[in-house]
Amino acid sequence: MKLLRMKPGHGEIMLAEGDVEVAEEERALIAAFRRELDAGMWAAVPTETTGGRREAELVKSFAEVPRDAERVIFFPRAAGGSR
Amino acid sequence: MLLGLTTALLVLGALVGELGRPRMTAWAGRLRERVSERRALLVRDFTRVRGGPRELDYDPGRERRAEQRARELLRSCVNESEWAMYRDLGFLRVYGRAGERYAYLIYPHKPIVSYVPRTGALLSEYCVAFPDHSRPYGSARLPDSDDVLAKWIALAADEHRLIADANMHLPGRQVDPQRVRRDLQRLARWEREHDRALARGRGSEVVDGETDRSTVRSAAQERLGAGNVRAA
């Protein structure tokens, strides 16, 4: 699983990568996940339906991330634009 | 009379100029100081802290590279026909949760525009941004394609929340309605060509003429799948 973050002036950066079945790597992934959420990021998991359609779901904790997810993408929280 | 008046005005002007010269000199000095301060601020905007003193870190190619990475990420996340749409037209069209009754146009760094696909009537503009307040390179703005992807994800995952977070306006507040109507016409034309390409059984690269059979298959599956952002 890879944790990616969208970054201004850079595009995405990889925050962490690991196998969730390996305890140590899972701990590192969870720590990185929490850091991003604490920093105010939203986390999304790209998904694909059985029909091949691509979608995404927002997750609020690492426990909500499907174990077989390949990527979690972090991006800044939405804010209302100009009034 | 006129000559006398003109002479008097000239003399008066010269007198005022002479008397005001010290003030003008001081004002010009202050203006120079302000300009140099402003220049220093602009230079600071292009710098970042790297564990100590600020250093000049302006890289004119950074935004371009960032956008290339963002496009790859977008391409890897959205459906292939959506990617082709963005690549060819510069925006994404996604349907709302209620199916094809209404849809959104996602532009980079512009409000999301909702409209009725059947009639083309514009409904609203939803102003939403994803500012990264850490400003890693001086700007809080994501690359264009990342902004589009963030909107796509947010709409796909939680349309109601995104719309609730956004500031809603009537059409025309920020995005020119004429432009939107032109874009809808371009989209309709693009879809016709896309469908023709699908019918011919060759690639969906209708604009640049390349062939991509996997795109065709995926787009066809997508059309069969009712085409809303996310199955409700």
Interface residues (C-beta under 8 A of the other chain):
Chain A: L4 M6 K7 P8 G9 H10 G11 E12 A39 G40 W42 A44 P46 T49 G51 G52 R53 R54 E55 A56 E57 L58 I73 F75 P76 R77 A78 A79 G80 G81 S82 R83
Chain B: R62 E63 R65 A66 E67 Q68 R69 A70 E72 L73 S76 C77 V78 N79 P111 C127 V128 A129 F130 P131 D132 H133 S134 R135 P136 Y137 G138 S139 A140 R141 L142 P143 D146 L149 A150 W152 I153 A154 A156 A157 D158 R161 L162 D165 A166 N167 Q174 S218 Q221 E222 L224 G225 V229 R230 A231
